[in-house]
């Protein structure tokens, strides 16, 4: 979370064939496992917007995974963890946040059990099962690895563990995966290890960009994250966090299940042409976004390196659409550094203490808020909206009921959706650079620490022809599951809100997959109806 109040500008390889799919249990030598057989595919479900089972049409014929066909394969509803066990009973991490299909994936697992298995679940829709079992290892010998190590200078907790297994990803389709670790013998326990099997190219596809930097910023495994540490206070927080450790939250899944999986399931259910990457991949490879139809930013995507922002901006300025399904996006400026495990394995963010960062002293960009001094670059120049604070809990209030992005929702002017705005929010603020024209689709009154202000969901069209959509709330992705049978959704989000967010999201995905949306559907600027040039609201919103 940004954890700041609304304030003005002064505030600061070699591949092998499928028959060789295997896991290497390093303590026991090479052991083979056969590929899982395919089975009959289930019928494709109709879209929530009532547009039928047809897959989303891409801007151009994309190469890569056929998402609709993949999701017609049988799912495996037993992917969920049902017996977590004690904290150290089993846990692990991958040696890379992402791999290309066919690349080996090293795993470092610690367990008190005599042996364990690894099951690779590709996450998606799969007729509502939400996952497909792509591969499972044989039983591998268990090893209890050493306790955490902590760097006293940065309070960075890391797991200096040895590799215990290596998975051959040959035959694994591109996508988001949860590897489930299951103990065999001893205490029954399970944990996840998330990994992305990334796309080599995004041409003609929408890039689903996992916010792994943000997952890691909130990972308190070993005692500290970028917010607090052993004392529970800011002064004990880490100044850098590493991927060389398990995730402590969501039973090892980081923030994926809360802020990303519901969006992924919806996109794959309608057959959206997706490419898969992490924010690290977007930063590392300027060519990755070349020809992409859109970038999809999930529900909590706070921590971006300057390289990631530069590459996304360049692609947007070539016509790539940008959809932000959360709030507090691109708020913190970070740097990635290598570890003994590999490149880009440590995320550095000194925040207000940026002057103490050795990298900054060597002339590297400060690792603080993008809007902050000494190198202010507010996120609104990229996103249209700007992060304004937390915590809030408020209804989302519709102000443009006739807008094409709200088609099929049935929402009228002034209609509200309880609890949809929270816990963090964004808004239009003309004190910061704001791309125009921009339309405010929802202008929602919120109270932030006693002050009355607004959260904004917006659509903008840009000179390149790109379309820009931003929800203005962190709860949007969570709301996609509201009203779904068997799914518990927090914050009091109801089924009506779920139908609204799903329909709008499908409208965004269908339009953005077809090419530069701003060229086909230019925005009609209405900001002056809601805000003065000094950023102050003009008063209560009215329907347009």
C-alpha positions in Angstrom: 0.0 0.0 0.0 1.2 3.5 -0.6 0.2 4.5 2.9 0.0 8.2 2.2 -2.7 10.8 2.2 -4.0 12.7 -0.8 -1.5 15.6 -1.2 -0.3 18.1 -3.8 2.8 18.1 -6.1 5.1 19.4 -3.3 4.7 16.1 -1.5 7.1 14.1 -2.3 18.8 -23.0 -23.7 18.6 -26.2 -24.8 15.2 -27.9 -25.0 14.3 -31.6 -24.9 11.3 -33.4 -26.2 8.1 -34.1 -24.2 9.2 -37.7 -23.5 11.9 -36.3 -21.3 9.6 -34.4 -19.0 11.1 -35.0 -15.6 11.9 -33.8 -12.1 15.4 -34.1 -10.7 15.5 -35.0 -7.0 19.0 -33.9 -6.3 19.3 -35.9 -3.1 18.3 -39.1 -4.9 19.4 -38.8 -8.5 17.3 -38.6 -11.7 13.7 -39.8 -11.5 11.2 -39.7 -14.4 7.5 -39.0 -14.5 5.2 -39.3 -17.4 3.1 -36.5 -18.9 -0.5 -36.3 -17.7 -3.0 -37.6 -20.3 -5.5 -35.3 -21.9 -9.3 -35.9 -21.5 -12.4 -34.6 -23.1 -12.9 -30.9 -23.0 -15.8 -29.3 -21.2 -18.2 -26.9 -23.0 -17.1 -23.3 -23.0 -19.3 -21.2 -20.7 -21.1 -18.1 -22.0 -19.8 -14.7 -21.1 -21.2 -12.8 -18.2 -22.0 -9.9 -20.5 -24.3 -12.1 -22.5 -22.1 -12.1 -25.6 -22.0 -15.9 -25.9 -19.2 -18.4 -26.0 -17.2 -16.8 -28.9 -13.6 -16.1 -28.0 -12.3 -12.5 -28.0 -11.0 -11.4 -31.4 -7.4 -10.2 -31.3 -6.1 -7.2 -33.2 -4.0 -9.5 -35.4 -3.5 -13.2 -35.5 -1.3 -13.8 -32.5 1.3 -16.6 -32.3 1.4 -18.6 -29.1 -1.1 -20.2 -26.8 -4.7 -20.6 -27.9 -6.3 -19.6 -24.6 -9.8 -20.8 -25.5 -8.6 -24.2 -26.6 -6.4 -24.6 -23.5 -9.4 -23.8 -21.2 -11.5 -26.4 -22.9 -9.2 -29.0 -21.4 -10.4 -30.7 -18.2 -9.7 -28.8 -15.0 -8.6 -30.1 -11.6 -10.7 -28.6 -8.7 -8.5 -30.2 -6.1 -5.6 -27.7 -6.7 -6.5 -25.8 -3.5 -4.6 -26.2 -0.3 -6.7 -28.1 2.3 -4.1 -29.0 4.9 -1.5 -26.2 5.3 0.2 -27.7 8.4 2.7 -25.8 10.5 4.8 -22.9 9.2 8.0 -24.9 8.5 6.4 -28.3 7.7 7.0 -27.6 4.0 7.8 -24.5 2.1 9.9 -23.5 -0.9 10.7 -21.0 -3.6 11.6 -21.1 -7.3 15.0 -20.0 -8.6 13.3 -17.8 -11.2 10.0 -15.8 -11.1 9.5 -16.9 -14.7 10.8 -19.3 -17.3 10.2 -19.9 -21.0 8.4 -23.1 -21.9 11.0 -25.9 -21.9 13.5 -24.2 -19.7 14.5 -26.0 -16.5 13.1 -24.6 -13.2 15.1 -25.0 -10.1 13.3 -25.4 -6.8 14.6 -25.0 -3.2 12.3 -26.8 -0.8 12.6 -27.3 3.0 10.4 -29.8 4.8 10.3 -31.8 8.1 8.7 -34.7 6.2 10.8 -37.7 4.8 9.6 -36.9 1.3 7.3 -34.7 -0.8 5.8 -34.2 -4.2 5.5 -31.2 -6.5 2.3 -30.7 -8.6 2.2 -28.0 -11.3 -1.2 -26.4 -11.7 -1.8 -24.0 -14.6 -4.2 -21.4 -13.4 -7.1 -20.2 -15.6 -10.8 -21.0 -16.0 -11.2 -24.7 -17.0 -15.0 -24.8 -16.8 -14.9 -23.2 -13.3 -12.3 -25.5 -11.8 -9.8 -22.6 -12.1 -6.7 -24.9 -12.7 -5.4 -27.8 -14.7 -2.8 -30.3 -13.4 0.0 -30.2 -16.0 2.6 -32.3 -14.2 3.3 -34.1 -11.0 6.6 -35.3 -9.6 7.3 -38.6 -8.0 8.1 -38.6 -4.3 11.3 -36.6 -3.7 13.5 -36.9 -0.6 12.7 -34.3 2.1 15.4 -32.0 3.5 15.1 -29.6 6.4 17.0 -26.5 5.2 18.7 -23.9 7.5 16.9 -21.1 9.2 16.8 -17.6 7.7 19.8 -15.4 7.3 19.4 -11.6 7.8 21.6 -8.9 6.4 22.1 -6.4 9.3 22.6 -3.4 6.9 19.3 -3.8 5.1 17.4 -6.2 7.4 16.9 -8.4 4.3 15.8 -11.9 5.3 16.8 -14.7 2.9 16.8 -18.5 2.8 20.3 -19.7 1.9 19.0 -23.1 0.8 20.4 -25.6 -1.7 18.5 -26.8 -4.8 16.4 -29.8 -4.0 14.6 -30.3 -7.3 14.6 -29.3 -10.9 11.5 -29.4 -13.2 11.7 -29.7 -16.9 8.9 -27.4 -18.2 8.9 -28.9 -21.7 5.2 -29.2 -22.8 4.0 -26.8 -20.1 1.7 -24.2 -21.8 2.4 -20.5 -21.2 0.6 -19.2 -18.2 0.5 -18.6 -14.5 1.3 -21.6 -12.3 1.0 -22.6 -8.7 3.3 -25.4 -7.8 1.9 -27.2 -4.9 4.2 -28.9 -2.4 2.7 -31.9 -0.6 4.4 -33.8 2.2 4.5 -37.6 2.0 4.8 -39.2 5.4 5.2 -37.3 8.6 3.1 -34.2 9.2 0.5 -33.6 6.4 1.2 -30.1 5.0 1.0 -28.2 1.7 2.4 -24.9 0.4 2.4 -23.1 -3.0 5.3 -21.8 -5.1 4.1 -19.4 -7.8 5.9 -19.2 -11.2 5.1 -17.8 -14.6 5.8 -19.7 -17.8 6.2 -16.6 -19.8 5.6 -15.8 -23.5 8.5 -15.2 -25.8 6.5 -12.6 -27.7 3.3 -10.6 -27.0 2.6 -9.5 -30.6 -1.2 -9.3 -31.1 -1.9 -10.3 -27.5 -2.7 -8.7 -24.2 0.1 -9.1 -21.6 -1.0 -10.3 -18.2 1.8 -8.9 -16.1 2.1 -10.5 -12.7 3.1 -7.9 -10.1 5.7 -10.1 -8.4 7.6 -7.0 -7.1 4.6 -6.0 -5.1 4.1 -9.6 -3.9 7.6 -9.5 -2.6 7.3 -6.1 -1.0 4.6 -7.5 1.3 6.3 -10.8 2.0 7.2 -11.0 5.7 8.9 -14.4 5.6 11.9 -14.2 7.9 10.4 -11.4 9.9 10.3 -8.3 7.8 8.9 -6.8 4.6 9.2 -3.2 3.2 6.7 -2.0 5.8 7.6 -3.4 9.1 9.9 -5.9 10.8 10.6 -7.5 14.2 9.4 -4.5 16.3 6.3 -4.0 14.2 7.4 -0.4 13.5 8.7 1.3 10.4 12.3 1.5 11.7 12.6 -2.3 11.7 11.4 -2.7 8.1 13.6 -4.1 5.3 15.2 -1.7 2.9 15.5 -4.5 0.4 13.6 -7.8 0.0 14.6 -10.9 -1.9 13.0 -13.6 -4.0 15.4 -16.1 -2.4 12.8 -17.1 0.2 9.2 -18.5 0.3 6.2 -16.3 0.5 4.6 -16.1 3.9 1.2 -15.0 2.7 -1.6 -16.9 1.0 0.1 -20.2 1.9 3.0 -19.4 -0.4 1.1 -17.8 -3.3 2.0 -14.2 -2.5 -0.8 -11.8 -3.6 -1.6 -13.8 -6.7 -4.9 -15.5 -5.5 -6.3 -12.2 -4.2 -5.4 -9.6 -6.8 -4.7 -11.6 -9.9 -6.3 -15.0 -10.2 -9.9 -13.7 -10.5 -8.9 -11.5 -13.4 -7.0 -14.3 -15.1 -10.0 -16.7 -14.7 -12.3 -14.2 -16.4 -9.9 -13.4 -19.2 -9.3 -17.1 -19.9 -13.0 -17.9 -19.7 -13.8 -15.6 -22.6 -10.8 -16.8 -24.6 -8.9 -13.5 -24.4 -5.6 -13.6 -26.4 -3.1 -13.5 -23.5 0.6 -13.3 -23.3 2.2 -14.0 -19.9 5.0 -12.2 -18.1 6.0 -10.7 -14.8 6.9 -7.0 -14.2 10.5 -8.1 -14.1 10.2 -9.5 -17.6 8.6 -6.3 -18.9 11.5 -4.4 -17.4 14.2 -6.7 -18.6 13.2 -7.0 -22.3 12.2 -3.8 -24.1 11.1 -5.9 -27.1 8.6 -8.0 -25.1 5.8 -5.5 -25.5 6.4 -4.9 -29.2 3.1 -5.3 -31.1 1.2 -6.1 -27.9 -2.5 -5.2 -28.0 -2.6 -4.2 -24.3 -0.9 -4.5 -20.9 -3.2 -5.7 -18.1 -2.1 -4.5 -14.7 -3.8 -6.5 -11.9 -5.3 -5.4 -8.6 -2.2 -4.4 -6.7 0.8 -3.4 -8.8 2.6 -0.8 -6.7 6.3 -1.4 -7.2 7.8 -0.7 -10.6 11.4 -0.2 -11.7 12.2 2.7 -14.0 12.9 0.2 -16.8 9.4 -1.3 -16.5 7.8 2.1 -16.6 9.9 3.2 -19.5 9.1 0.1 -21.6 5.4 0.3 -20.8 5.3 4.0 -21.7 7.1 3.4 -25.0 4.7 0.6 -25.9 1.7 2.7 -25.0 3.0 5.5 -27.1 3.2 3.1 -30.0 -0.5 2.3 -29.6 -0.6 -0.4 -26.9 -3.7 -0.2 -24.7 -3.3 0.0 -20.9 -5.8 -1.4 -18.5 -5.2 -0.9 -14.7 -7.6 -3.1 -12.7 -6.5 -1.8 -9.4 -5.2 1.3 -7.6 -1.9 2.4 -6.2 -0.2 1.3 -9.4 3.3 2.3 -10.3 3.7 4.2 -7.1 7.0 3.1 -5.7 10.2 3.3 -7.7 12.5 0.3 -7.2 15.7 -1.3 -8.3 16.4 -5.0 -8.9 19.7 -6.6 -8.1 21.2 -10.0 -8.5 21.9 -12.6 -5.8 23.9 -15.8 -5.8 20.7 -17.5 -7.2 20.4 -15.3 -10.2 19.6 -11.9 -11.8 16.9 -9.5 -10.5 16.4 -11.5 -7.3 16.5 -8.5 -4.8 14.1 -5.6 -4.8 15.5 -2.4 -3.3 13.2 0.4 -2.0 14.6 2.7 0.6 11.5 5.0 0.4 12.0 8.1 2.5 15.5 7.0 3.3 16.6 7.0 -0.3 19.6 9.2 0.4 21.1 6.3 2.4 20.8 3.9 -0.5 24.3 3.0 -1.8 23.0 2.8 -5.3 21.6 6.4 -5.1 25.0 7.5 -3.9 26.5 5.9 -7.0 24.2 7.9 -9.2 21.3 5.5 -9.7 17.7 6.7 -9.5 16.3 7.1 -6.0 14.2 4.2 -4.7 11.3 6.2 -3.4 7.9 7.3 -4.5 7.7 8.2 -8.2 6.2 11.6 -7.4 8.8 12.4 -4.7 11.9 14.5 -4.9 14.7 14.5 -6.0 13.4 13.0 -9.3 9.6 13.6 -9.4 7.8 11.6 -12.1 4.2 11.2 -11.0 2.5 8.0 -12.1 -0.5 10.0 -13.4 1.5 10.8 -16.6 1.3 7.1 -17.4 -2.0 6.1 -15.8 -4.2 9.2 -16.0 -5.2 8.8 -12.3 -3.0 9.2 -9.3 -2.9 7.3 -6.0 -4.6 9.4 -3.3 -4.6 7.4 0.0 -6.0 4.8 2.3 -7.9 3.5 4.1 -11.4 4.1 2.6 -14.5 2.0 2.2 -17.2 3.5 -0.1 -19.6 2.7 -2.9 -18.5 3.2 -6.5 -21.0 5.7 -8.0 -21.7 5.7 -11.8 -21.6 9.0 -13.6 -21.5 8.0 -17.3 -24.2 5.3 -17.6 -24.3 5.4 -21.4 -20.6 4.9 -21.9 -19.7 1.9 -24.1 -17.5 0.4 -21.4 -20.6 0.1 -19.2 -22.8 -1.5 -21.9 -24.7 -4.4 -20.6 -24.4 -3.4 -16.9 -27.8 -1.7 -16.8 -26.3 0.8 -14.4 -28.0 4.2 -14.3 -26.7 7.6 -13.4 -25.9 7.8 -9.7 -26.3 4.1 -9.2 -23.9 2.8 -6.6 -22.1 -0.5 -5.8 -21.4 -0.8 -2.0 -17.8 -1.3 -0.8 -16.3 -1.4 -4.2 -14.0 1.6 -3.6 -11.3 0.6 -1.1 -9.0 0.0 0.6 -6.8 2.3 -1.5 -8.1 4.5 -4.3 -7.0 6.7 -7.2 -8.5 9.9 -8.7 -8.0 12.6 -11.3 -5.8 15.4 -9.9 -5.0 18.2 -12.3 -2.1 19.3 -10.1 -0.2 16.4 -11.7 0.4 15.6 -15.4 -2.9 14.1 -16.7 -3.3 12.7 -20.3 -6.3 14.1 -22.0 -9.0 13.6 -23.2 -10.3 11.6 -20.3 -13.8 10.6 -19.3 -14.8 9.9 -15.7 -17.0 6.9 -15.7 -17.5 6.7 -11.9 -16.9 9.6 -9.5 -17.3 8.2 -6.0 -17.4 10.2 -2.8 -15.0 8.9 -0.2 -13.9 10.1 3.2 -10.2 9.9 3.9 -9.2 10.5 7.5 -12.0 13.0 7.9 -11.6 14.8 4.5 -14.2 14.5 1.7 -12.8 13.7 -1.7 -13.5 11.3 -4.7 -12.3 8.2 -6.3 -12.4 8.0 -10.1 -12.8 5.2 -12.7 -11.7 6.6 -16.1 -11.3 6.0 -19.8 -8.8 8.1 -21.9 -7.7 8.1 -25.5 -4.1 9.0 -26.2 -2.3 10.5 -29.2 -0.9 7.1 -30.3 -4.5 5.7 -30.5 -4.1 3.7 -27.3 -7.0 3.4 -24.9 -6.5 3.7 -21.2 -8.8 2.3 -18.5 -8.3 2.6 -14.8 -10.7 1.4 -12.1 -9.6 3.8 -9.4 -10.0 1.1 -6.7 -8.0 -1.8 -5.3 -11.0 -4.0 -4.8 -12.0 -4.4 -8.5 -10.3 -7.7 -9.1 -11.6 -9.2 -5.8 -15.1 -8.1 -6.8 -15.0 -10.2 -10.0 -15.7 -13.2 -7.8 -18.6 -11.7 -5.8 -21.6 -13.8 -6.1 -19.7 -16.8 -7.4 -21.0 -20.1 -5.8 -18.5 -21.5 -3.3 -16.2 -18.5 -3.3 -15.9 -16.3 -0.2 -15.4 -12.6 -1.0 -14.4 -10.0 1.6 -15.5 -6.5 2.2 -19.3 -7.1 1.8 -19.0 -7.1 -2.0 -22.3 -8.6 -3.3 -23.4 -10.5 -6.4 -24.8 -7.4 -8.1 -21.4 -5.8 -7.8 -19.8 -8.9 -9.1 -22.0 -8.8 -12.2 -21.2 -5.2 -12.8 -17.4 -5.5 -12.5 -17.4 -8.7 -14.7 -19.4 -7.0 -17.4 -17.2 -3.9 -17.5 -14.0 -6.0 -17.4 -15.2 -8.1 -20.4 -16.0 -4.9 -22.3 -12.5 -3.7 -21.6 -10.9 -6.9 -22.7 -12.9 -7.3 -25.9 -12.2 -3.7 -27.0 -8.5 -3.7 -26.0 -7.8 -7.0 -27.7 -9.0 -5.6 -31.0 -6.3 -2.9 -31.3 -5.8 0.7 -30.3 -9.1 1.4 -28.6 -8.6 5.2 -28.4 -8.5 5.3 -32.2 -11.7 3.4 -32.6 -13.4 5.0 -29.6 -12.0 8.4 -28.7 -12.8 9.8 -25.3 -14.9 12.9 -24.8 -13.3 14.9 -22.0 -15.5 15.7 -19.1 -13.0 16.4 -16.3 -14.1 20.0 -16.0 -17.5 18.8 -14.8 -15.8 17.3 -11.7 -12.6 19.1 -11.0 -11.1 22.6 -11.2 -7.6 23.2 -12.6 -6.2 23.3 -9.1 -7.3 19.7 -8.5 -10.2 20.6 -6.2 -13.6 18.9 -6.9 -16.3 21.1 -8.4 -19.0 19.5 -6.1 -21.3 16.6 -6.2 -21.1 14.6 -9.4 -24.0 14.5 -11.8 -24.9 12.2 -14.7 -23.6 13.1 -18.1 
